[in-house]
Amino acid sequence: MTDIRVQNTKNNLTAALLSCLETKSVHELKVKDIIQAAGVSTRTFYQYYSDVNSLVKDTEDSFIADYLKSVEKDRDSLGNIDMNVPFEEQLETILNSTKNTIEFCFERKREIQLLLSDNGDIRFYNLIFKTGCDEFLKRMSKMKNISSFKMNEKEKMTMMINVQVFVHSMIGMVR
């Protein structure tokens, strides 16, 4: 269990990072910018992070971990999927089961916008995109007869394009 003071300090540093991203690119940020915005000492910053990039990485990784929790709740709701309906209807159900994920994204909208902005880090976009695509494939694995479902190359390409459109749409909703 994490000490509440440690968590508060890290949250403060994350908030300072996000505040700084409103005016400066992640590549322009200095530790000095973060500590001034957070109102902490240099020693406090270095107690938790080695540089700005380690704070950015921790912020992004923490976001993804929380994002995965909301995505998992949505995936769990698929336990009630009707396996007797055609494949296409199952696929639509999978795509529509995003309530918790959408709520999470709107709660963290500012954070997402800043991390995806021109001032943010491309790594974050790539993390969200990969996480979204991985999740879609996990959801497909819950479908009836997925192992016996055969797709030709055109159908595979169409499915991957749909996955990408779905993930880009989720990202675009809060951008």
N, C-alpha and C positions, 0 to 999 in steps of 0.2 A: 504494500500500500504506500502510495506516494505522500510525502509530507505536504500538507496544505500550503505551507509557505513556499516550498519549491514549486508547486503547481501554480500558485499565484504569480510568482516571479516569472516563470516561463510564459504564462498567459499575458503578462504585462509586456514582455519582450516581443511576443507574437503580435500583440496589438500595436506596439511601436513599429514593428516591421511593416505591417499593413498600412499604418498611417504614413510612413515614409514612402511607400510604393505609390501613394497618391501623387507625389511630386517628382520622384526620382526613379530611374530604372534600377532594377536589382543589381545590375552590373556597375552602377555608379555609387551605390550605397557603401558607406563606410561604417565600421563599428561605432565610431563617434556619433554618426547620425542616429543610430538605434539607441545608444545609451542616453543621448540628449532627449529623444522623444519619450523614452521609458522612464527617465528620471532615476536611473540606477548608476552605480559606479562601473568603471571599466572592469574592476576585479569581479564584480557580480556577473557581468556579461560573460567573461572568460571562465567563470566557474561552471557555466552550463554549455557554452559554445566556443568553438575554436576560431570561428570567423562568421561573417555574414552568411556565407553559403551554407554553413552547418545549421544556422537558424532557419534559413529558407527550407532546407531539406527536412528538418524536423517539423516545421509548420506544414509542409506539403504532405509528409508521411502521416502526420497526426490527422490531417483532414481526410486522407484516403482511408485510414483505419476507421474513422467515424462514418464516412460514406459507406464503407463496406457493411457496417452494422445496420444501416437503414436499408441497404440493398438486400441484405440477408433476410430482414423482416418481410420484404416484398416477395422474396423467393420462397419463404416459408408459406406464404399465402397461396402458393401454387400447389400445395398439397391437396387442395380441393379441386384441382383441374379435372374436368370431365374427360376421361380417357376414351370415351365411346364416340366422341365427335370427330369429324375429319381432321386430318393433320393441320390444314390451313386454319381452322378455328382454334385449335390448340395453340398454334403459333401466334394468333391474334391475342389470345388470352395472356400469353407470356409477355407480349409487347405492352399490353395494357396494365400489367401488374406492377405499377411503379409509384403508387401513392406515397409510401414512406420516403422513397428516394426524392420525389418531387418536393415534398414538405421539407426534407433536410436541405435540399439545394436552395429553397427560398429562404430558409432560416439563416443560411450561411452565404447568402447572395453577395454581399459586399466582399467577403473574403474571396469567393470564387472570381468575382469580377476583377479584383485587384491582381490576383495571382495569374489570371488569364490575360490581363491587359498588356499593352506594349511594354509597360514597366515591369511586368512579371517575368516568370521563368518558363521557357518552353517545356522544360521537364514536367511541369505540372500538367500541361495539356496532354502530353504523352502518357502520363500516369493515369489520368482520367480516361483517356481514350482506351488504353490497354485494359484497365479495370472494367470499363463498360463492355468491351468486346468479350472479355473472359466471362463476365456475368451472363451475357446473352448465351454463350455456349453452355454454361452450367444449367441455365433454364431449359435449353433445348434438350439436355440430357434427361430431364424429368418427363419428357413427352413419351407418349405411347408408341411403341414399336420404332423408336428412333434408330436402334441398331440395325433394323432391317430396311430402314428407309434409304433408298438409293437415289443419288442425284447425279445428273450428268454435269459436265463442266459448265454449261450455261446456267443451270439451276444453282450450282455452287456459287458462281460469280454473282448471280442475282441475290442470293441469300447474303453473301458478304457485303454487297452494296447496301442491302436493307439494314444490316447490322450497323454499318458505318453511318448511314443516315439516321438511324435511331440514336446512336451515341452522340453524333454531332447535334441532333435536335435537343437532346437532354442538356448538353453543354450550352447550346445557343439560347435556351430558355432563360438562363440567368445572366447571360453575357451582356 
